[in-house]
Amino acid sequence: MITILPLAPAHQPAIDSLLDDRFGPARHKRTAYRLRDRADVLGDFSFVAVDGAMDGDTLVGSLQCWPIRLKSVGGARLPMILLGPVAVAAAREGQGIASALMRTSLAALDAADSPPVLLIGDAPFYGRFGFSAAATRHWELPGPVDHDRLLLRGPTTGLPRIAWVEAATSGNPPRTAKVA
């Protein structure tokens, strides 16, 4: 029986082990990790999947979200959220766990009226959740990225065509500006 739970600090050792198993220890050198440096995970939007039928509650999946910013050529900084990594234990692939984590996180993001959500991933999988590379073609990151895998979900009105994606070191969830 798989249960989706909010991420808690006690989950972190199991998450690190899962991420090492799935992506290897060199994962820390990837561009997405440069965006996560010195940022606090956004707990309201981050979740784990646990299997209670195995030896107690065994972590079999995780999804984390992080605050980032989009810096325009003019210097304006717009809040965004980086979704990922999304990981599922190898023995549990193909069971819908990643999709369940995505649906849960995106529902929480939508309920909070979050800013646009960015991720680096496979368009065929993430496209069904509303992610697209259409608006990100000319965005730069602090490292190499395949722009076909730089995917955005959310309103693009007002987003710059050319911009720099940068880390946001605040642990406070980014919020969209409200117009009165």
N, C-alpha and C positions, 0 to 999 in steps of 0.2 A: 504494500500500500504506500504510494507516494504522497507526501504532504508537502505543500509549499508553505514556507515560513518566512517571516521577516528575518533578515540577516542580524545576527547578534555577535558581539565580540568573541564569544566562546566558539563560534564557528570558524574563526580565522585560521587556526592550524590545519583543520581539515580542508578548507578552501585552498590554502597554499599547497598542500599535498596533491589535491585534485589538479590544480593548475600546473604543477610540476609534471604530473603524470601525463596530462593532455598536451601541454605546450613546451615542456622541457625547461630546464633552468635558464636557458638563454632567452626565455620570454622577457626577462627584465631589460633586454637590449632593444626591444621593439619600440617603434614610434609611439604607440598608444601608451606605453609605460612612461614615456617622457611627459605626456599630458597628465598623468596621474601623480607624478612626483610631488610630494609635499601637500597633496590634497587629501582631505578626509572623505571617505566613502559616504555617499548620500544614503543613509540607512532607511529613509522612508520609501526609497525606490529600489532597494537592493534585497534580493531574496535567495533562499537556498531551497533545494529539494532534498528531503530526507525520506528514507525507506524504513519504516517502522517494523516491517516484516523480517528484516535481516537481523543481525546481532544488535538489538536495541535500535536506536535511531542512527542510521548510517547516512552520512551526507553523500548524495549521488549527483548533485548538480548545484551550480551557483550562477548568479548574475549580479553584477555590481554596477552602480552608477556613480559618476564623479562630476564635480563642477568644472566646467571649462569656460573659455570666452572666445569670442570671434572678434578680432581686431581689424577694423577697416583701414584702408589706405589713409584716411583722414585722422585716424587715431581713436575713433569711437570704439568702445568695448561693449559687446553685446553678450549677455549671459547665454550659455548653452549647457547641455548635459551630455556627457560622454557615457554611452552604454557599453559595458563590456569590462572584462571578458565574460562571455557566456560559456560555461563548460559543463559537460555531462560525463560521468564515468564511462569508460569504454564499454564495459559490460552492459550498460544501460542505454546505449545509443539506439535510436530508432523507436523509442517508446513514448515519444511526445513530451519528454521532460523539458527540453530546451524551449519548445513551443509554449508549454505551461508557464515556465519562468518568464518568457517574453510577454505573454498575455497579462500576467499578474503585474509585472513591472510597468508595462505601458498603461494599464488601467489606473495604477497609482499616479503615474506621471500625468495622465489626462485629468484625473480628479483634482490634482493640484494646480492645473492650468500652467504646466511647466513650459519653459522656453523650448525651442527646437532641440531635438535629440540627435546626436551624431554617433556613428559607430564606424569601425573598420571591419568589414566582413563580406560574406558572399551574398551578392544581390539576389540570386534565386531563392535563398532561404529568407532573408530579411525583407525582401520586396513584398512578400505577402502580409507584412505588418506595417506597410506604408512607407518603407525606406526607399530612397532613390538617390542616385549620384548626379541627377540633373543640375542641382544648384551648387555642387561642390567642385566642379571641374578646375576652377582657378584658385582654389584655396590652398595655402601652404601650411605645412605642419613642421614641427621640430625634428624632422627626420624623414626618411623616404616613405612614400605611400603610393600604392596603386590607386589612382583616382577612380577607377571603376569599382573599387571596394570602399571608398569614402562615401558613406551613405547617410542621408539626412531624413528625418521625419519631423514634420511640423510645418507651420506656416513659413513661407519663404519671402513673403512681402516685407520689404524693408531690409532684407539681408543683402550685404554687399556682394557683388559678383566676384571681386578680387579681395581676398582677405587672408589673415594669418590666424590659425587656430592655436590658442595658447592655454597653458595650465592656469587654473584659478586655485589659489592656495587656501581660500576660505572654506571652512567646513559648513558654512551656511548654504542651504539650498538656493540656487539662483532662482529668481522670480522674474516674470515678465512685467514690464511697466504697464500700469493701468491708466487708461485715458478716461478722464472724467467727462 
